[in-house]
Amino acid sequence: MSQSSEQRRLGTRDLLQFQMVDDPQVSSDGTQVAWVKSWMEIDTDRYRAHLYLTDLATGTTRQLTSGAGQGTHPRWSPDGRTIAFLATVSPPEGDSEVGEATSFRGRLPQLFAIPASGGEPRQLTHLAGGVSEPCWSPDGRTIAFTTLIDPDRGLESLDPTATDELDPFERFNRDVLVVNRVRWKSDSLGLLGSHYRHVARVQFDPDASELPQPMLLTSGRSEYTSPAWSPDGTTLAIAGNLDPDFEFERKQFIYLLDAAADGPTEPQELFGLEEMRSSDLAWSPDGTTLAVCGHNSPVLGHYGLQKLWLVSVADGSGECVTEQFELSLGDYSRNQDMRRYGGDDGPRWLPDGSGLLLLINEGGEVHLAEFTLAERKLTRLTEGDRVVYAFSTDASRETLVVLITTSTQPCDLFALQRGAEGLRQLTDVNADLLTEFELCDPIRFRSHSSGVEVDGWVMPPVGYEPGRRYPVILYTGGGPGGMRASVFCHEWQVYAARGYAVINCNARGNYGYGQEFSAATRGKWGDLDYEDNIAYLNDALAEFDFLDPERLAVAGGSYGGYMATWIIARHPNFRAAVVDRYLGNRNAFYGTGDIGFLLDRVEFGGKLPWEIPDIYLERSPIHYVGSIQTPTLVVHSELDHRCPVGNGEQLYTALKHLGVPTELVRFPNENHELSRTGRPWHRVFRLERYLDWFGRYL
């Protein structure tokens, strides 16, 4: 296992050299694929992204966009002549002393269009609420999208000079947030205030010289997502919930909307499910049926496997057609820190309506599969220890492009032909960089815990020598309601390069091993999931002689941070811990986290904190902090709205009071996604603090 003389060990700053691939979009005729390449700009501490086109016959790639804009989410016009995309523009300067309380305003992407042959992009929107989910009409004359609006004000254009015209009272109180809704903040978007997501459209004329005027199609104190055009272009299917108390519900409905309306109209309710995690809607070619993934259990919440449902447009009746499969559909892989946002992972119909293309989560892998309606049969189109986390096809569904990652390859595009074997690699954006490093190839290992098989990975230190033992990091996963998978994780590769073995597993609570396995920890975090992690660690220690049982550390973020704290409060043998963006106080989570009021109602059978306070406290790691002796590094982000920063601060203060060695690393201007999409240099700093802590105590 000696290191090649031509290779070096991966370091923390090498993160800044990696490039990322996202969002493949195949042209309707199957000749080209548009995609997004992102990279980190060291001098400005930000991400850059541009659109690229690859010829599927020759493999030739050309850059389509340039300049300072962040080009993402490419979408082909039906005739293949134009690509719509999203790009950020410079926010208005405004007043240097007072910022907007609603932090998203003016900072979200706008809609652009560019000829596929090349040229200058044209901006199509200039909206305060930005643009997301762009979707072309079948005739190519209109683009539907979603945007954030205040229902009392409707669509608002960005006006950089508007603040100068305000009187002092209004100007210097722009930073005060007044809300009248429950979901007033979002970890991804920031402070929403009383804004809601709505559906709008904008006309597209390639010869027009003026900025088109977008039109709002929905309104009110409800939210809608996932616009999808009917094949005849007359109707938009959207997802949402018109119930006045929808913000306390996970349930989603499919609605139909008149696409040609002259203004906001009342959506027509079609069908509802207790949960549609992705809400991606797909019309059948004949326009009679809508496909969506979700489940209809009122108690399972995020633990429920996402099954395929077919909904009749005529009468709103729905049928689950994959009930017999213990699989979740879509990509729910986790522990990937080399993707920006992925791409399309929802169902796609075959042209004759005989079946659909789907992504399936199973046993730590995600694969593209074909599902036939007549036989109710799933056939994998990809195989191997890998994750397919996005896919796109041409109109015929014969030419497909998939976005793939493995444990040693970050992410790249591959082409395949339906019905044929083999993948053809289209991109290799990190090829030169990867040749510099000797990477760790994780060992797939299965253990047993309380009557179930626990699947996971053991990563040996790079260049480990037989007969030597190395310190071990048990890395507990986030979620629950996802799946640890065979993906590239720069962070773990860095630990392996520094001489640590890394262990992670799919304890109960994860997808990929059936519904019973996924729901086993509902309302009981810290029971079976704790048993599974410790059983897996112990079996790995017995199986692999390079693991040192005397030098153990545990780390994790989010629910993984919860589990890391839970573990050190019960297990005295860990010499170091890192608790990252963790949830420690279940009582406080309700109303402080952006999804706490939804998650905890699922966990505790609808009972609220003031109804069963002892149960909430019993499931809070902070309740057991008095038994912690392990030196613990606490890492948290200031703008984390998923698990607010007070969780980390409370743990840190308690450990200081108890005399347990601890430090708090508090990142400004970062949210819950710091380790994956945070500012590049913050990500490097975070890794350095982890390594410093492990170095001190292991």
C-alpha positions as CSV (number, residue, x, y, z in Angstrom):
1,M,0.0,0.0,0.0
2,S,3.0,2.4,-0.5
3,Q,2.4,5.7,-2.1
4,S,3.5,6.2,-5.8
5,S,6.5,8.5,-6.1
6,E,4.6,10.4,-8.8
7,Q,1.6,11.1,-6.6
8,R,1.0,13.2,-3.5
9,R,-1.4,13.2,-0.6
10,L,-4.7,15.2,-1.0
11,G,-4.8,18.3,1.1
12,T,-7.4,20.7,2.4
13,R,-6.5,23.5,-0.1
14,D,-6.8,21.1,-3.0
15,L,-10.5,21.5,-2.6
16,L,-10.1,24.8,-4.4
17,Q,-8.8,23.2,-7.5
18,F,-11.7,20.8,-8.2
19,Q,-14.4,21.5,-10.9
20,M,-18.0,20.4,-10.7
21,V,-20.5,19.2,-13.3
22,D,-24.2,19.7,-12.9
23,D,-27.5,19.6,-14.7
24,P,-27.1,17.8,-18.1
25,Q,-29.8,18.7,-20.6
26,V,-29.9,16.8,-23.9
27,S,-31.3,18.6,-27.0
28,S,-34.6,17.3,-28.4
29,D,-32.8,15.8,-31.4
30,G,-30.2,14.1,-29.3
31,T,-27.2,15.7,-30.9
32,Q,-25.9,17.8,-28.0
33,V,-26.0,18.0,-24.2
34,A,-25.9,21.3,-22.4
35,W,-24.4,21.3,-18.9
36,V,-22.9,23.4,-16.1
37,K,-19.3,23.6,-15.0
38,S,-18.5,25.2,-11.7
39,W,-15.3,26.1,-10.1
40,M,-14.0,28.0,-7.1
41,E,-12.4,31.4,-7.7
42,I,-9.6,31.7,-5.1
43,D,-9.0,35.4,-5.2
44,T,-12.7,36.4,-4.8
45,D,-13.7,33.5,-2.5
46,R,-16.7,32.6,-4.6
47,Y,-18.0,30.0,-7.1
48,R,-18.1,30.6,-10.8
49,A,-20.3,28.7,-13.3
50,H,-20.8,28.7,-17.0
51,L,-22.8,26.7,-19.6
52,Y,-21.1,24.2,-21.9
53,L,-22.3,22.3,-24.9
54,T,-20.9,18.8,-25.8
55,D,-21.5,17.2,-29.2
56,L,-22.7,13.7,-28.5
57,A,-21.3,12.3,-31.8
58,T,-17.8,13.7,-31.6
59,G,-17.4,14.5,-27.9
60,T,-16.3,18.0,-28.7
61,T,-17.1,20.6,-26.0
62,R,-17.4,24.3,-26.3
63,Q,-18.1,27.0,-23.8
64,L,-21.5,28.8,-24.3
65,T,-21.5,31.6,-21.7
66,S,-18.8,33.8,-20.3
67,G,-18.4,36.9,-18.1
68,A,-19.2,37.4,-14.5
69,G,-22.8,35.9,-14.5
70,Q,-23.4,32.6,-12.8
71,G,-24.9,30.5,-15.6
72,T,-26.9,27.5,-14.3
73,H,-30.1,25.5,-15.1
74,P,-29.9,25.4,-18.9
75,R,-33.1,24.5,-20.7
76,W,-33.5,23.9,-24.4
77,S,-36.2,25.5,-26.5
78,P,-38.3,22.9,-28.3
79,D,-36.8,23.8,-31.7
80,G,-33.2,23.5,-30.3
81,R,-32.2,27.0,-31.3
82,T,-32.2,28.7,-27.9
83,I,-31.1,27.8,-24.4
84,A,-32.8,29.5,-21.4
85,F,-30.8,29.6,-18.2
86,L,-30.5,31.3,-14.9
87,A,-27.7,33.8,-13.9
88,T,-27.0,36.1,-11.0
89,V,-26.6,39.7,-11.6
90,S,-24.9,42.3,-9.4
91,P,-27.3,43.3,-6.5
92,P,-28.2,46.9,-6.2
93,E,-25.8,49.0,-4.2
94,G,-28.5,50.4,-2.0
95,D,-27.6,52.0,1.3
96,S,-24.3,50.9,2.8
97,E,-25.6,51.1,6.4
98,V,-29.0,49.5,6.0
99,G,-29.8,46.2,4.2
100,E,-33.0,44.6,3.3
101,A,-34.6,42.4,6.1
102,T,-35.7,40.0,3.4
103,S,-32.2,38.9,2.5
104,F,-33.0,37.2,-0.8
105,R,-34.3,40.4,-2.6
106,G,-32.1,41.3,-5.5
107,R,-29.7,38.4,-5.0
108,L,-31.5,35.6,-6.7
109,P,-30.9,34.5,-10.3
110,Q,-32.7,36.0,-13.3
111,L,-33.8,34.4,-16.5
112,F,-31.7,34.7,-19.6
113,A,-31.7,33.2,-23.1
114,I,-28.9,32.6,-25.5
115,P,-28.7,31.2,-29.0
116,A,-27.4,27.6,-28.9
117,S,-25.0,28.5,-31.7
118,G,-23.4,31.1,-29.5
119,G,-23.7,34.9,-29.0
120,E,-24.8,37.4,-26.4
121,P,-27.3,36.3,-23.8
122,R,-30.4,38.4,-23.4
123,Q,-31.9,39.0,-20.0
124,L,-35.7,38.2,-19.8
125,T,-36.5,39.1,-16.2
126,H,-35.5,41.7,-13.6
127,L,-37.5,40.6,-10.6
128,A,-36.9,41.2,-7.0
129,G,-38.0,37.6,-6.2
130,G,-35.7,36.1,-8.7
131,V,-36.4,33.1,-11.0
132,S,-36.3,29.4,-10.5
133,E,-37.7,26.2,-12.3
134,P,-37.8,27.6,-15.9
135,C,-39.9,25.5,-18.2
136,W,-40.5,26.1,-22.0
137,S,-44.0,25.8,-23.5
138,P,-44.3,23.2,-26.3
139,D,-44.4,25.9,-29.0
140,G,-41.3,27.7,-27.6
141,R,-43.0,31.0,-27.3
142,T,-43.4,31.2,-23.5
143,I,-41.3,30.2,-20.4
144,A,-43.0,29.4,-17.2
145,F,-41.1,29.8,-13.9
146,T,-41.5,30.4,-10.2
147,T,-40.6,33.5,-8.3
148,L,-41.0,34.9,-4.7
149,I,-43.6,37.7,-4.2
150,D,-45.3,39.6,-1.5
151,P,-49.0,38.8,-2.2
152,D,-49.9,42.4,-1.4
153,R,-47.5,43.8,-4.0
154,G,-47.3,41.1,-6.7
155,L,-44.4,41.0,-9.1
156,E,-41.8,43.7,-8.3
157,S,-39.0,44.8,-10.6
158,L,-35.6,45.6,-9.3
159,D,-34.9,49.3,-9.2
160,P,-31.5,50.2,-7.9
161,T,-32.5,53.8,-7.3
162,A,-35.7,53.1,-5.4
163,T,-34.2,53.3,-1.9
164,D,-32.9,56.8,-2.6
165,E,-36.5,58.0,-3.0
166,L,-37.7,56.7,0.4
167,D,-38.2,59.0,3.3
168,P,-35.9,58.5,6.3
169,F,-38.4,56.4,8.3
170,E,-38.8,53.9,5.4
171,R,-35.2,54.0,4.3
172,F,-33.7,53.2,7.7
173,N,-36.3,50.6,8.7
174,R,-35.8,48.4,5.7
175,D,-33.8,46.0,7.9
176,V,-36.8,45.4,10.2
177,L,-38.5,42.1,9.5
178,V,-42.3,41.9,10.0
179,V,-43.9,38.5,9.2
180,N,-47.3,37.0,9.2
181,R,-46.5,33.5,7.9
182,V,-45.0,30.4,9.6
183,R,-42.4,29.6,7.0
184,W,-40.8,33.0,7.1
185,K,-37.2,31.7,6.8
186,S,-35.4,29.2,4.6
187,D,-32.0,27.7,5.1
188,S,-31.3,28.0,1.4
189,L,-32.9,31.4,0.7
190,G,-32.5,33.2,4.0
191,L,-35.2,35.5,5.5
192,L,-38.4,35.3,3.4
193,G,-40.6,37.6,5.5
194,S,-44.1,37.4,4.1
195,H,-43.1,36.3,0.6
196,Y,-44.5,33.2,-1.1
197,R,-43.4,31.2,-4.1
198,H,-45.7,31.7,-7.1
199,V,-45.9,30.7,-10.8
200,A,-45.4,33.3,-13.6
201,R,-44.7,33.3,-17.3
202,V,-42.8,35.4,-19.7
203,Q,-43.1,35.6,-23.5
204,F,-40.1,34.8,-25.6
205,D,-39.5,36.5,-28.9
206,P,-35.9,36.1,-30.2
207,D,-36.3,39.3,-32.3
208,A,-37.7,41.5,-29.6
209,S,-35.5,44.5,-28.5
210,E,-37.2,45.3,-25.2
211,L,-37.4,43.4,-22.0
212,P,-40.6,41.3,-22.0
213,Q,-43.1,41.9,-19.1
214,P,-43.7,38.8,-17.0
215,M,-47.2,37.8,-15.9
216,L,-48.2,36.3,-12.6
217,L,-50.4,33.2,-12.9
218,T,-51.1,32.5,-9.2
219,S,-51.5,34.7,-6.2
220,G,-52.4,34.8,-2.5
221,R,-50.9,33.4,0.7
222,S,-50.2,29.9,-0.8
223,E,-47.1,28.5,-2.5
224,Y,-46.7,26.7,-5.8
225,T,-43.7,24.9,-7.4
226,S,-42.8,22.6,-10.3
227,P,-44.6,24.1,-13.3
228,A,-45.0,21.5,-16.1
229,W,-46.7,22.2,-19.5
230,S,-49.3,19.9,-20.9
231,P,-48.3,18.5,-24.4
232,D,-50.8,20.8,-26.1
233,G,-49.5,23.8,-24.2
234,T,-52.9,24.9,-22.8
235,T,-52.4,23.8,-19.2
236,L,-49.7,24.0,-16.5
237,A,-49.6,21.4,-13.8
238,I,-48.2,22.8,-10.5
239,A,-47.7,21.5,-7.0
240,G,-48.8,23.2,-3.8
241,N,-51.4,23.4,-1.1
242,L,-54.3,25.8,-1.0
243,D,-55.3,24.9,2.6
244,P,-55.1,28.1,4.8
245,D,-53.0,26.1,7.3
246,F,-50.8,24.6,4.6
247,E,-47.6,25.8,6.3
248,F,-48.1,23.3,9.1
249,E,-48.7,20.4,6.6
250,R,-46.4,18.3,4.5
251,K,-49.2,17.3,2.2
252,Q,-49.0,18.5,-1.4
253,F,-51.6,18.6,-4.2
254,I,-51.3,18.7,-7.9
255,Y,-53.2,21.6,-9.5
256,L,-54.1,22.5,-13.1
257,L,-53.7,26.1,-14.2
258,D,-54.9,27.8,-17.4
259,A,-51.6,28.6,-19.1
260,A,-53.1,31.3,-21.3
261,A,-54.9,33.3,-18.5
262,D,-54.5,37.0,-18.5
263,G,-53.6,37.1,-14.8
264,P,-53.7,35.0,-11.6
265,T,-56.5,32.4,-11.6
266,E,-57.7,29.8,-9.1
267,P,-55.8,26.6,-9.6
268,Q,-58.0,23.5,-10.1
269,E,-57.2,20.8,-7.6
270,L,-56.5,17.4,-9.1
271,F,-54.8,15.0,-6.6
272,G,-53.0,15.0,-3.3
273,L,-50.3,13.0,-1.5
274,E,-49.2,13.3,2.1
275,E,-45.7,14.0,0.8
276,M,-44.0,14.7,-2.6
277,R,-40.4,15.4,-1.7
278,S,-39.3,16.5,-5.2
279,S,-42.8,17.6,-6.6
280,D,-41.5,16.9,-10.1
281,L,-44.5,16.5,-12.4
282,A,-44.4,14.6,-15.7
283,W,-47.2,14.6,-18.3
284,S,-47.8,11.5,-20.4
285,P,-47.2,12.0,-24.1
286,D,-51.0,11.9,-24.7
287,G,-51.7,14.4,-22.0
288,T,-54.1,12.1,-20.1
289,T,-51.9,11.3,-17.1
290,L,-49.5,12.9,-14.7
291,A,-46.6,11.1,-13.0
292,V,-45.3,12.1,-9.6
293,C,-43.2,10.5,-6.9
294,G,-44.3,10.5,-3.2
295,H,-46.2,8.6,-0.6
296,N,-49.6,8.8,1.0
297,S,-48.9,7.9,4.7
298,P,-50.0,10.6,7.1
299,V,-47.4,9.3,9.7
300,L,-44.2,8.5,7.8
301,G,-43.2,12.0,6.7
302,H,-39.6,12.1,5.4
303,Y,-39.2,8.4,6.3
304,G,-41.7,7.4,3.6
305,L,-40.2,5.9,0.5
306,Q,-41.0,7.9,-2.6
307,K,-43.1,5.7,-4.9
308,L,-44.4,6.3,-8.4
309,W,-48.0,7.5,-8.7
310,L,-50.0,8.0,-11.9
311,V,-52.8,10.5,-11.8
312,S,-55.7,10.7,-14.3
313,V,-56.1,14.3,-15.6
314,A,-59.7,13.5,-16.4
315,D,-61.0,12.6,-12.9
316,G,-58.1,13.1,-10.5
317,S,-57.8,9.4,-9.5
318,G,-54.3,8.3,-8.6
319,E,-52.7,4.9,-8.4
320,C,-49.3,3.9,-6.9
321,V,-47.7,1.6,-9.5
322,T,-44.5,0.7,-7.7
323,E,-46.0,-0.3,-4.4
324,Q,-44.4,-3.8,-4.7
325,F,-40.9,-2.3,-4.8
326,E,-39.1,-1.4,-1.5
327,L,-37.3,1.5,-3.3
328,S,-37.3,5.2,-3.1
329,L,-37.4,7.0,-6.4
330,G,-35.2,10.0,-7.2
331,D,-31.7,10.8,-5.9
332,Y,-31.4,10.8,-2.1
333,S,-27.7,10.1,-1.8
334,R,-25.8,12.0,0.8
335,N,-22.2,12.7,1.9
336,Q,-21.3,14.3,-1.5
337,D,-19.3,17.6,-1.2
338,M,-18.5,17.9,-4.9
339,R,-21.8,18.9,-6.5
340,R,-23.4,22.3,-6.7
341,Y,-27.0,21.4,-7.2
342,G,-27.3,18.2,-9.3
343,G,-30.0,18.2,-11.9
344,D,-33.2,16.5,-13.0
345,D,-33.9,13.3,-11.1
346,G,-37.7,13.0,-11.6
347,P,-39.7,10.5,-13.8
348,R,-39.6,10.8,-17.6
349,W,-42.2,9.1,-19.8
350,L,-41.3,6.9,-22.8
351,P,-42.6,8.4,-26.0
352,D,-45.3,5.7,-26.5
353,G,-46.5,6.0,-22.9
354,S,-45.6,2.4,-22.1
355,G,-43.3,3.2,-19.2
356,L,-41.1,5.7,-17.6
357,L,-37.4,6.3,-16.8
358,L,-36.6,6.6,-13.1
359,L,-33.8,6.9,-10.6
360,I,-33.8,4.2,-7.9
361,N,-32.1,4.3,-4.5
362,E,-31.0,0.8,-3.4
363,G,-28.3,-0.5,-1.1
364,G,-26.0,2.6,-1.1
365,E,-26.3,3.1,-4.9
366,V,-28.5,5.2,-7.2
367,H,-29.2,3.9,-10.7
368,L,-31.2,4.8,-13.8
369,A,-33.9,2.3,-14.5
370,E,-36.8,1.7,-16.9
371,F,-40.2,0.9,-15.5
372,T,-42.8,-0.8,-17.8
373,L,-46.4,-0.2,-17.0
374,A,-47.8,-3.5,-18.5
375,E,-45.5,-5.8,-16.6
376,R,-44.8,-3.4,-13.6
377,K,-41.2,-4.3,-14.1
378,L,-38.0,-2.3,-13.2
379,T,-34.9,-2.9,-15.3
380,R,-31.7,-1.1,-14.4
381,L,-30.0,0.7,-17.2
382,T,-26.8,1.4,-15.2
383,E,-24.9,-0.8,-12.8
384,G,-22.0,-0.8,-10.4
385,D,-21.0,0.8,-7.1
386,R,-21.9,4.4,-8.1
387,V,-24.5,7.0,-7.9
388,V,-26.5,8.5,-10.8
389,Y,-27.8,11.7,-9.5
390,A,-29.3,13.3,-12.6
391,F,-30.3,12.3,-16.1
392,S,-31.6,13.8,-19.3
393,T,-32.8,12.3,-22.6
394,D,-33.7,13.4,-26.1
395,A,-37.3,13.4,-27.4
396,S,-37.1,9.8,-28.5
397,R,-35.8,8.7,-25.1
398,E,-33.2,6.6,-26.9
399,T,-30.2,8.8,-26.2
400,L,-29.5,9.4,-22.5
401,V,-26.9,11.4,-20.5
402,V,-26.3,10.6,-16.9
403,L,-24.4,12.5,-14.2
404,I,-22.3,9.9,-12.2
405,T,-20.1,9.9,-9.1
406,T,-18.2,7.1,-7.5
407,S,-16.1,6.9,-4.3
408,T,-13.0,8.0,-6.3
409,Q,-14.5,10.1,-9.1
410,P,-16.2,13.4,-8.2
411,C,-18.7,13.8,-11.0
412,D,-18.9,13.5,-14.8
413,L,-21.3,13.0,-17.7
414,F,-21.7,9.7,-19.4
415,A,-23.9,8.8,-22.5
416,L,-25.7,5.6,-23.1
417,Q,-28.2,4.3,-25.5
418,R,-31.4,2.8,-24.2
419,G,-31.4,-1.0,-24.8
420,A,-27.6,-1.1,-25.4
421,E,-24.9,-1.9,-22.9
422,G,-22.1,0.3,-21.7
423,L,-21.5,3.9,-20.8
424,R,-19.5,6.4,-22.9
425,Q,-17.7,9.1,-20.8
426,L,-18.3,12.6,-22.1
427,T,-16.5,14.8,-19.6
428,D,-13.5,14.3,-17.3
429,V,-13.2,17.7,-15.8
430,N,-10.8,16.7,-13.0
431,A,-8.7,14.2,-15.0
432,D,-5.4,16.1,-14.7
433,L,-6.0,17.0,-11.1
434,L,-6.8,13.4,-9.9
435,T,-3.6,12.0,-11.4
436,E,-1.7,14.1,-8.8
437,F,-3.2,12.2,-5.8
438,E,-3.2,8.8,-4.4
439,L,-6.8,8.4,-3.2
440,C,-8.4,5.9,-0.8
441,D,-10.6,3.3,-2.4
442,P,-13.2,2.5,0.3
443,I,-13.9,-1.1,1.3
444,R,-17.6,-2.1,1.2
445,F,-18.3,-3.8,4.5
446,R,-21.5,-5.3,6.0
447,S,-22.2,-5.8,9.7
448,H,-25.1,-7.0,11.8
449,S,-27.0,-5.2,14.5
450,S,-30.2,-6.3,16.4
451,G,-31.3,-8.6,13.6
452,V,-30.6,-6.4,10.6
453,E,-27.7,-6.1,8.2
454,V,-25.9,-2.8,8.3
455,D,-24.2,-1.7,5.1
456,G,-21.3,0.8,4.9
457,W,-17.8,1.7,4.0
458,V,-14.4,1.5,5.7
459,M,-11.8,3.9,4.2
460,P,-8.2,2.8,5.0
461,P,-5.6,5.5,5.4
462,V,-3.8,6.2,2.2
463,G,-0.6,4.2,2.0
464,Y,-1.3,2.3,5.2
465,E,1.3,-0.3,6.1
466,P,0.4,-3.9,7.2
467,G,0.9,-4.5,10.9
468,R,0.3,-0.8,11.8
469,R,-2.8,0.5,13.4
470,Y,-4.3,3.9,12.6
471,P,-6.8,6.2,14.3
472,V,-10.4,5.8,13.4
473,I,-13.1,8.5,12.6
474,L,-16.7,7.2,12.8
475,Y,-18.6,9.7,10.7
476,T,-22.3,9.6,11.4
477,G,-24.6,10.7,8.6
478,G,-27.1,13.5,8.2
479,G,-30.8,13.2,7.5
480,P,-32.6,11.0,8.3
481,G,-34.6,10.2,5.1
482,G,-31.6,9.9,2.8
483,M,-28.9,7.3,2.1
484,R,-25.1,7.1,2.5
485,A,-23.8,6.1,-0.9
486,S,-20.8,5.4,-3.1
487,V,-20.0,9.0,-3.8
488,F,-16.8,11.1,-3.8
489,C,-16.2,13.0,-0.6
490,H,-13.2,15.3,-0.6
491,E,-13.4,15.7,3.1
492,W,-13.1,12.0,3.9
493,Q,-10.3,11.6,1.3
494,V,-8.4,14.3,3.1
495,Y,-8.7,12.5,6.4
496,A,-7.5,9.3,4.7
497,A,-4.6,11.2,3.2
498,R,-3.6,12.4,6.7
499,G,-3.5,8.9,8.1
500,Y,-7.0,8.4,9.5
501,A,-9.4,5.6,8.7
502,V,-13.0,6.8,8.1
503,I,-16.0,4.6,8.8
504,N,-19.6,5.4,7.8
505,C,-22.7,3.3,7.4
506,N,-26.4,3.2,6.6
507,A,-27.8,2.8,10.0
508,R,-31.6,2.5,10.4
509,G,-33.4,5.6,9.4
510,N,-31.9,5.6,5.9
511,Y,-33.4,4.9,2.5
512,G,-32.1,2.0,0.3
513,Y,-33.1,-1.0,2.5
514,G,-36.9,-1.0,2.6
515,Q,-39.7,0.9,4.3
516,E,-39.4,-0.8,7.7
517,F,-35.6,-0.1,7.8
518,S,-36.2,3.6,6.9
519,A,-39.0,4.2,9.5
520,A,-37.3,2.2,12.3
521,T,-36.0,5.4,14.1
522,R,-39.1,7.6,13.7
523,G,-39.6,9.3,17.1
524,K,-36.7,7.3,18.5
525,W,-33.5,9.0,17.4
526,G,-30.7,7.6,19.5
527,D,-32.0,4.0,19.9
528,L,-31.6,1.7,16.9
529,D,-29.4,4.2,15.0
530,Y,-27.0,4.4,17.9
531,E,-27.0,0.6,18.1
532,D,-26.3,0.3,14.4
533,N,-23.4,2.8,14.4
534,I,-21.7,1.2,17.4
535,A,-22.2,-2.4,16.2
536,Y,-20.8,-1.4,12.8
537,L,-17.8,0.2,14.4
538,N,-17.1,-2.8,16.6
539,D,-17.5,-5.3,13.8
540,A,-15.1,-3.2,11.6
541,L,-12.6,-3.0,14.5
542,A,-12.7,-6.8,14.7
543,E,-12.5,-7.3,10.9
544,F,-9.7,-4.9,9.9
545,D,-6.4,-5.1,11.7
546,F,-5.3,-1.6,10.6
547,L,-8.0,0.0,12.8
548,D,-6.8,1.1,16.3
549,P,-9.5,0.6,18.9
550,E,-7.6,2.8,21.3
551,R,-7.8,5.9,19.1
552,L,-11.4,6.5,18.2
553,A,-13.1,9.7,17.1
554,V,-16.7,10.5,16.1
555,A,-17.9,13.3,13.9
556,G,-21.0,14.3,12.1
557,G,-23.2,17.2,10.8
558,S,-26.9,18.0,11.2
559,Y,-28.6,14.8,12.4
560,G,-25.1,13.3,12.2
561,G,-24.0,16.0,14.8
562,Y,-27.0,14.9,16.9
563,M,-25.8,11.3,16.7
564,A,-22.2,12.2,17.4
565,T,-23.3,14.0,20.6
566,W,-25.6,11.2,21.6
567,I,-22.7,8.7,21.1
568,I,-20.2,10.5,23.3
569,A,-22.8,10.9,26.0
570,R,-23.1,7.1,26.2
571,H,-19.8,5.7,25.0
572,P,-16.7,6.6,27.0
573,N,-14.1,5.2,24.6
574,F,-14.0,8.1,22.1
575,R,-10.9,10.3,22.5
576,A,-12.2,13.1,20.2
577,A,-15.4,14.4,18.7
578,V,-16.5,17.0,16.3
579,V,-20.1,18.1,16.5
580,D,-21.1,20.1,13.4
581,R,-24.3,22.1,12.8
582,Y,-26.1,19.9,15.2
583,L,-29.6,19.7,16.6
584,G,-29.4,19.5,20.4
585,N,-32.6,20.8,21.8
586,R,-35.8,19.2,20.4
587,N,-38.1,21.5,22.3
588,A,-36.4,24.6,20.8
589,F,-36.3,23.1,17.3
590,Y,-40.0,23.6,17.0
591,G,-40.3,27.2,15.7
592,T,-36.6,28.0,15.4
593,G,-35.5,25.6,12.7
594,D,-37.0,26.3,9.3
595,I,-38.5,22.8,9.2
596,G,-38.7,22.0,12.9
597,F,-42.4,22.3,13.2
598,L,-42.8,19.8,10.3
599,L,-40.2,17.3,11.3
600,D,-41.1,17.0,15.0
601,R,-44.8,16.5,14.3
602,V,-43.8,13.4,12.3
603,E,-41.4,12.2,14.9
604,F,-43.7,12.5,17.8
605,G,-47.1,11.5,16.3
606,G,-48.4,15.0,16.0
607,K,-47.7,15.8,19.7
608,L,-46.2,19.3,20.2
609,P,-43.4,20.3,22.7
610,W,-45.8,21.7,25.3
611,E,-48.0,18.6,25.2
612,I,-45.2,16.1,25.8
613,P,-42.2,18.1,27.0
614,D,-40.6,15.2,28.8
615,I,-40.4,13.2,25.5
616,Y,-38.9,16.1,23.6
617,L,-36.3,16.5,26.4
618,E,-35.6,12.7,26.5
619,R,-34.7,12.9,22.8
620,S,-32.5,16.0,23.1
621,P,-28.7,15.4,23.3
622,I,-28.3,18.5,25.5
623,H,-30.2,16.6,28.2
624,Y,-27.3,14.2,28.5
625,V,-24.4,16.6,28.3
626,G,-23.4,16.1,31.9
627,S,-22.1,12.6,31.0
628,I,-19.8,13.8,28.2
629,Q,-16.1,13.5,28.8
630,T,-14.8,13.4,25.3
631,P,-12.9,16.5,24.0
632,T,-15.4,18.1,21.6
633,L,-15.0,20.6,18.8
634,V,-18.3,22.4,18.1
635,V,-18.8,23.8,14.6
636,H,-21.8,25.9,13.6
637,S,-22.8,28.6,11.0
638,E,-24.3,31.9,11.9
639,L,-27.0,31.8,9.3
640,D,-28.0,28.1,9.8
641,H,-31.8,28.2,9.7
642,R,-32.1,24.4,9.6
643,C,-30.4,23.8,13.0
644,P,-29.9,27.3,14.4
645,V,-26.6,28.4,15.8
646,G,-27.9,28.5,19.3
647,N,-27.7,24.7,19.4
648,G,-24.0,24.8,19.0
649,E,-23.5,27.7,21.4
650,Q,-25.5,25.9,24.1
651,L,-23.4,22.7,23.8
652,Y,-20.2,24.7,23.8
653,T,-21.2,26.7,26.9
654,A,-22.3,23.5,28.7
655,L,-19.0,21.7,27.9
656,K,-17.0,24.7,29.1
657,H,-18.9,24.7,32.4
658,L,-18.2,21.0,32.8
659,G,-14.5,21.4,32.2
660,V,-14.6,19.2,29.0
661,P,-12.0,20.4,26.5
662,T,-13.9,22.2,23.8
663,E,-13.7,25.0,21.2
664,L,-16.4,26.7,19.2
665,V,-15.9,27.5,15.5
666,R,-18.6,29.9,14.4
667,F,-18.8,30.8,10.7
668,P,-20.4,34.1,9.7
669,N,-22.5,34.5,6.6
670,E,-22.9,30.7,6.2
671,N,-25.9,28.4,6.3
672,H,-26.5,24.7,7.0
673,E,-24.7,23.8,3.7
674,L,-21.3,25.2,4.7
675,S,-19.5,21.8,4.2
676,R,-21.0,21.4,0.7
677,T,-21.6,24.8,-0.8
678,G,-20.2,27.3,1.7
679,R,-17.6,29.9,0.7
680,P,-14.5,28.1,-0.5
681,W,-12.0,29.5,2.0
682,H,-14.5,28.8,4.9
683,R,-14.7,25.2,3.7
684,V,-10.9,25.0,3.8
685,F,-10.8,26.6,7.3
686,R,-13.4,24.1,8.6
687,L,-11.3,21.1,7.4
688,E,-8.2,22.6,9.0
689,R,-10.0,22.9,12.4
690,Y,-11.2,19.3,12.1
691,L,-7.7,18.1,11.4
692,D,-6.2,20.2,14.2
693,W,-8.7,18.7,16.7
694,F,-8.1,15.1,15.6
695,G,-4.3,15.8,15.7
696,R,-4.5,17.0,19.3
697,Y,-6.4,14.1,20.7
698,L,-5.7,11.1,18.5
